[in-house]
Amino acid sequence: MSNFPTLSGKKIIKILEKFDFEIIRTKGSHHFLRHSDGRATTVPVHSNESIGIGLLLQILKDCDIEKKDFLKMM
């Protein structure tokens, strides 16, 4: 089992903003974030739903952020 807590899309976006990612646009419930160096990802924001561990790991991979660094910023 993973040591990641369950997080909502809004919370993940708040943490990514600490890594200097900015929301560049939204389409429906999907928020597109980009860093000034070109890294980008998409985070779904659905009310009362948490992001699954698989999707969270993919978001971290897209952003080139280590799990331990992400957990520190929480």
mmCIF file of the C-alpha atoms, coordinates in Angstrom:
data_MODEL
# 
_entry.id   MODEL 
# 
loop_
_atom_site.group_PDB 
_atom_site.id 
_atom_site.type_symbol 
_atom_site.label_atom_id 
_atom_site.label_alt_id 
_atom_site.label_comp_id 
_atom_site.label_asym_id 
_atom_site.label_entity_id 
_atom_site.label_seq_id 
_atom_site.pdbx_PDB_ins_code 
_atom_site.Cartn_x 
_atom_site.Cartn_y 
_atom_site.Cartn_z 
_atom_site.occupancy 
_atom_site.B_iso_or_equiv 
_atom_site.pdbx_formal_charge 
_atom_site.auth_seq_id 
_atom_site.auth_comp_id 
_atom_site.auth_asym_id 
_atom_site.auth_atom_id 
_atom_site.pdbx_PDB_model_num 
ATOM 1  C CA . MET A 1 1  ? 0.000   0.000  0.000   1.00 0.00 ? 1  MET A CA 1 
ATOM 2  C CA . SER A 1 2  ? 1.203   3.472  -0.757  1.00 0.00 ? 2  SER A CA 1 
ATOM 3  C CA . ASN A 1 3  ? 1.906   6.136  1.821   1.00 0.00 ? 3  ASN A CA 1 
ATOM 4  C CA . PHE A 1 4  ? 0.118   8.794  -0.252  1.00 0.00 ? 4  PHE A CA 1 
ATOM 5  C CA . PRO A 1 5  ? -2.978  10.297 1.329   1.00 0.00 ? 5  PRO A CA 1 
ATOM 6  C CA . THR A 1 6  ? -6.125  10.665 -0.731  1.00 0.00 ? 6  THR A CA 1 
ATOM 7  C CA . LEU A 1 7  ? -6.187  14.117 -2.310  1.00 0.00 ? 7  LEU A CA 1 
ATOM 8  C CA . SER A 1 8  ? -8.731  16.063 -4.284  1.00 0.00 ? 8  SER A CA 1 
ATOM 9  C CA . GLY A 1 9  ? -7.893  17.708 -7.582  1.00 0.00 ? 9  GLY A CA 1 
ATOM 10 C CA . LYS A 1 10 ? -8.043  21.155 -5.944  1.00 0.00 ? 10 LYS A CA 1 
ATOM 11 C CA . LYS A 1 11 ? -5.493  20.125 -3.304  1.00 0.00 ? 11 LYS A CA 1 
ATOM 12 C CA . ILE A 1 12 ? -3.134  18.703 -5.938  1.00 0.00 ? 12 ILE A CA 1 
ATOM 13 C CA . ILE A 1 13 ? -3.331  21.958 -7.891  1.00 0.00 ? 13 ILE A CA 1 
ATOM 14 C CA . LYS A 1 14 ? -2.509  23.951 -4.729  1.00 0.00 ? 14 LYS A CA 1 
ATOM 15 C CA . ILE A 1 15 ? 0.579   21.790 -4.151  1.00 0.00 ? 15 ILE A CA 1 
ATOM 16 C CA . LEU A 1 16 ? 1.677   22.051 -7.804  1.00 0.00 ? 16 LEU A CA 1 
ATOM 17 C CA . GLU A 1 17 ? 1.362   25.837 -7.574  1.00 0.00 ? 17 GLU A CA 1 
ATOM 18 C CA . LYS A 1 18 ? 4.020   25.684 -4.825  1.00 0.00 ? 18 LYS A CA 1 
ATOM 19 C CA . PHE A 1 19 ? 6.270   24.134 -7.494  1.00 0.00 ? 19 PHE A CA 1 
ATOM 20 C CA . ASP A 1 20 ? 5.566   27.191 -9.724  1.00 0.00 ? 20 ASP A CA 1 
ATOM 21 C CA . PHE A 1 21 ? 3.007   25.530 -11.986 1.00 0.00 ? 21 PHE A CA 1 
ATOM 22 C CA . GLU A 1 22 ? 0.248   27.799 -13.266 1.00 0.00 ? 22 GLU A CA 1 
ATOM 23 C CA . ILE A 1 23 ? -3.219  27.006 -14.548 1.00 0.00 ? 23 ILE A CA 1 
ATOM 24 C CA . ILE A 1 24 ? -3.130  27.985 -18.214 1.00 0.00 ? 24 ILE A CA 1 
ATOM 25 C CA . ARG A 1 25 ? -6.665  26.942 -19.117 1.00 0.00 ? 25 ARG A CA 1 
ATOM 26 C CA . THR A 1 26 ? -9.586  24.780 -18.136 1.00 0.00 ? 26 THR A CA 1 
ATOM 27 C CA . LYS A 1 27 ? -11.845 22.639 -20.239 1.00 0.00 ? 27 LYS A CA 1 
ATOM 28 C CA . GLY A 1 28 ? -14.815 21.344 -18.345 1.00 0.00 ? 28 GLY A CA 1 
ATOM 29 C CA . SER A 1 29 ? -13.498 19.928 -15.101 1.00 0.00 ? 29 SER A CA 1 
ATOM 30 C CA . HIS A 1 30 ? -9.915  19.481 -16.353 1.00 0.00 ? 30 HIS A CA 1 
ATOM 31 C CA . HIS A 1 31 ? -7.312  22.065 -15.385 1.00 0.00 ? 31 HIS A CA 1 
ATOM 32 C CA . PHE A 1 32 ? -4.209  22.338 -17.569 1.00 0.00 ? 32 PHE A CA 1 
ATOM 33 C CA . LEU A 1 33 ? -1.086  23.403 -15.700 1.00 0.00 ? 33 LEU A CA 1 
ATOM 34 C CA . ARG A 1 34 ? 2.268   24.446 -17.115 1.00 0.00 ? 34 ARG A CA 1 
ATOM 35 C CA . HIS A 1 35 ? 5.640   25.354 -15.639 1.00 0.00 ? 35 HIS A CA 1 
ATOM 36 C CA . SER A 1 36 ? 7.812   28.080 -17.160 1.00 0.00 ? 36 SER A CA 1 
ATOM 37 C CA . ASP A 1 37 ? 10.340  25.436 -18.289 1.00 0.00 ? 37 ASP A CA 1 
ATOM 38 C CA . GLY A 1 38 ? 7.719   23.621 -20.390 1.00 0.00 ? 38 GLY A CA 1 
ATOM 39 C CA . ARG A 1 39 ? 6.587   20.796 -18.098 1.00 0.00 ? 39 ARG A CA 1 
ATOM 40 C CA . ALA A 1 40 ? 2.814   20.363 -18.228 1.00 0.00 ? 40 ALA A CA 1 
ATOM 41 C CA . THR A 1 41 ? 0.047   18.180 -16.865 1.00 0.00 ? 41 THR A CA 1 
ATOM 42 C CA . THR A 1 42 ? -3.717  17.940 -16.570 1.00 0.00 ? 42 THR A CA 1 
ATOM 43 C CA . VAL A 1 43 ? -5.568  17.603 -13.263 1.00 0.00 ? 43 VAL A CA 1 
ATOM 44 C CA . PRO A 1 44 ? -9.265  16.672 -13.137 1.00 0.00 ? 44 PRO A CA 1 
ATOM 45 C CA . VAL A 1 45 ? -11.255 18.561 -10.500 1.00 0.00 ? 45 VAL A CA 1 
ATOM 46 C CA . HIS A 1 46 ? -14.484 16.778 -9.656  1.00 0.00 ? 46 HIS A CA 1 
ATOM 47 C CA . SER A 1 47 ? -16.462 17.684 -6.567  1.00 0.00 ? 47 SER A CA 1 
ATOM 48 C CA . ASN A 1 48 ? -16.271 15.179 -3.716  1.00 0.00 ? 48 ASN A CA 1 
ATOM 49 C CA . GLU A 1 49 ? -13.903 12.865 -5.591  1.00 0.00 ? 49 GLU A CA 1 
ATOM 50 C CA . SER A 1 50 ? -10.313 12.086 -4.773  1.00 0.00 ? 50 SER A CA 1 
ATOM 51 C CA . ILE A 1 51 ? -7.592  11.404 -7.325  1.00 0.00 ? 51 ILE A CA 1 
ATOM 52 C CA . GLY A 1 52 ? -6.510  7.776  -7.541  1.00 0.00 ? 52 GLY A CA 1 
ATOM 53 C CA . ILE A 1 53 ? -2.931  6.762  -6.811  1.00 0.00 ? 53 ILE A CA 1 
ATOM 54 C CA . GLY A 1 54 ? -2.272  5.773  -10.434 1.00 0.00 ? 54 GLY A CA 1 
ATOM 55 C CA . LEU A 1 55 ? -3.362  9.136  -11.793 1.00 0.00 ? 55 LEU A CA 1 
ATOM 56 C CA . LEU A 1 56 ? -1.457  10.985 -9.067  1.00 0.00 ? 56 LEU A CA 1 
ATOM 57 C CA . LEU A 1 57 ? 1.744   9.116  -9.957  1.00 0.00 ? 57 LEU A CA 1 
ATOM 58 C CA . GLN A 1 58 ? 1.207   9.960  -13.642 1.00 0.00 ? 58 GLN A CA 1 
ATOM 59 C CA . ILE A 1 59 ? 0.736   13.652 -12.776 1.00 0.00 ? 59 ILE A CA 1 
ATOM 60 C CA . LEU A 1 60 ? 4.007   13.573 -10.797 1.00 0.00 ? 60 LEU A CA 1 
ATOM 61 C CA . LYS A 1 61 ? 5.752   11.864 -13.709 1.00 0.00 ? 61 LYS A CA 1 
ATOM 62 C CA . ASP A 1 62 ? 4.443   14.500 -16.144 1.00 0.00 ? 62 ASP A CA 1 
ATOM 63 C CA . CYS A 1 63 ? 5.677   17.244 -13.814 1.00 0.00 ? 63 CYS A CA 1 
ATOM 64 C CA . ASP A 1 64 ? 9.021   15.515 -13.166 1.00 0.00 ? 64 ASP A CA 1 
ATOM 65 C CA . ILE A 1 65 ? 8.481   15.769 -9.400  1.00 0.00 ? 65 ILE A CA 1 
ATOM 66 C CA . GLU A 1 66 ? 9.754   13.124 -6.983  1.00 0.00 ? 66 GLU A CA 1 
ATOM 67 C CA . LYS A 1 67 ? 7.259   11.555 -4.580  1.00 0.00 ? 67 LYS A CA 1 
ATOM 68 C CA . LYS A 1 68 ? 9.271   12.628 -1.540  1.00 0.00 ? 68 LYS A CA 1 
ATOM 69 C CA . ASP A 1 69 ? 9.421   16.245 -2.758  1.00 0.00 ? 69 ASP A CA 1 
ATOM 70 C CA . PHE A 1 70 ? 5.663   16.251 -3.330  1.00 0.00 ? 70 PHE A CA 1 
ATOM 71 C CA . LEU A 1 71 ? 5.011   14.897 0.164   1.00 0.00 ? 71 LEU A CA 1 
ATOM 72 C CA . LYS A 1 72 ? 7.259   17.589 1.682   1.00 0.00 ? 72 LYS A CA 1 
ATOM 73 C CA . MET A 1 73 ? 5.187   20.344 0.061   1.00 0.00 ? 73 MET A CA 1 
ATOM 74 C CA . MET A 1 74 ? 1.902   19.049 1.508   1.00 0.00 ? 74 MET A CA 1 
# 
